[in-house]
Amino acid sequence: FCPRDTKDQIKYFKKKIELKNIKKNDLIFWKGHVAIVISKSKLIHAYGPAKKTVITSIGATINKIYKTAGLKVLGIRRIIWLLTHVPDYSYYSDYPNHNFLH
């Protein structure tokens, strides 16, 4: 489960993170906008003015959103995964096209 709206997502994901401690899969929130961190320095998000999803540097994105929309980062949250073991399906020779229903 994940709430639909950013105002609800930032409340739902409780683990607060400082920018200096950011890592892959953390979420960066602005009012009405969210980005997913993909590395210590990059994020992916849907950039409205370009009408596409882009991968950009974290610092440049924070600055650009502030300059173009006047939005400051509301918070950074870490997703705490409850699944402790992800199954390894790599033994299927045709993975990921294997039909697991048969």
C-alpha positions as CSV (number, residue, x, y, z in Angstrom):
1,F,0.0,0.0,0.0
2,C,1.1,3.5,-0.8
3,P,-1.1,6.6,-0.5
4,R,-1.9,8.4,-3.8
5,D,-1.1,12.0,-2.8
6,T,2.3,13.4,-1.7
7,K,0.7,15.1,1.3
8,D,-0.4,11.6,2.5
9,Q,2.8,9.9,1.4
10,I,5.1,12.1,3.4
11,K,3.0,11.2,6.5
12,Y,2.9,7.5,5.7
13,F,6.6,7.1,5.3
14,K,7.8,7.9,8.8
15,K,11.6,7.5,8.6
16,K,13.0,11.1,8.2
17,I,16.3,11.5,6.3
18,E,18.7,14.4,6.0
19,L,20.0,15.3,2.6
20,K,23.5,14.4,3.5
21,N,22.4,10.8,4.4
22,I,20.3,10.2,1.3
23,K,20.6,6.8,-0.5
24,K,18.9,4.8,-3.3
25,N,15.1,4.4,-3.0
26,D,14.6,7.4,-0.6
27,L,11.8,9.7,-1.6
28,I,12.2,13.5,-1.8
29,F,8.9,15.5,-1.4
30,W,7.8,18.9,-2.5
31,K,4.2,20.1,-2.3
32,G,2.4,18.0,-4.9
33,H,5.6,16.4,-6.2
34,V,7.8,13.5,-5.4
35,A,11.1,12.1,-6.7
36,I,12.8,8.7,-6.2
37,V,16.5,8.7,-5.4
38,I,18.4,6.3,-7.6
39,S,21.9,7.0,-6.3
40,K,23.8,9.2,-3.9
41,S,23.7,12.0,-6.5
42,K,20.8,11.3,-8.9
43,L,17.0,11.1,-8.8
44,I,14.2,10.3,-11.2
45,H,11.0,12.2,-11.4
46,A,8.3,13.4,-13.8
47,Y,9.3,16.9,-14.8
48,G,6.1,18.7,-15.8
49,P,7.6,21.5,-18.0
50,A,9.4,18.9,-20.1
51,K,6.4,16.6,-20.1
52,K,8.6,13.6,-19.5
53,T,10.3,11.5,-16.8
54,V,14.0,12.6,-16.3
55,I,17.0,11.5,-14.4
56,T,18.9,14.5,-13.0
57,S,21.2,15.4,-10.2
58,I,19.6,15.9,-6.8
59,G,21.1,19.3,-6.1
60,A,20.3,20.7,-9.5
61,T,16.7,19.4,-9.3
62,I,16.1,20.9,-5.8
63,N,17.4,24.2,-7.1
64,K,15.5,24.1,-10.3
65,I,12.2,23.3,-8.7
66,Y,12.7,26.1,-6.2
67,K,13.6,28.6,-9.0
68,T,10.9,27.6,-11.4
69,A,8.0,26.8,-9.0
70,G,9.0,28.4,-5.7
71,L,8.8,25.0,-4.0
72,K,11.1,24.0,-1.2
73,V,11.7,20.3,-0.2
74,L,9.2,19.4,2.4
75,G,11.1,16.3,3.5
76,I,13.0,13.2,2.6
77,R,11.7,9.8,3.7
78,R,13.1,6.3,3.6
79,I,11.0,3.4,2.6
80,I,11.3,0.7,5.2
81,W,10.8,-2.6,3.3
82,L,9.0,-5.3,5.2
83,L,10.0,-8.0,2.8
84,T,13.3,-9.4,4.3
85,H,14.1,-11.8,1.5
86,V,13.4,-11.3,-2.2
87,P,13.2,-14.7,-4.0
88,D,15.8,-15.4,-6.7
89,Y,14.1,-16.3,-9.9
90,S,17.3,-16.1,-12.0
91,Y,17.4,-19.9,-12.2
92,Y,14.6,-19.7,-14.8
93,S,16.4,-19.7,-18.1
94,D,13.8,-17.3,-19.7
95,Y,13.4,-15.0,-16.7
96,P,11.7,-12.5,-16.7
97,N,9.4,-14.0,-19.4
98,H,8.7,-17.1,-17.4
99,N,5.0,-17.8,-16.8
100,F,4.9,-18.5,-13.1
101,L,1.3,-19.7,-13.3
102,H,2.2,-23.0,-14.9
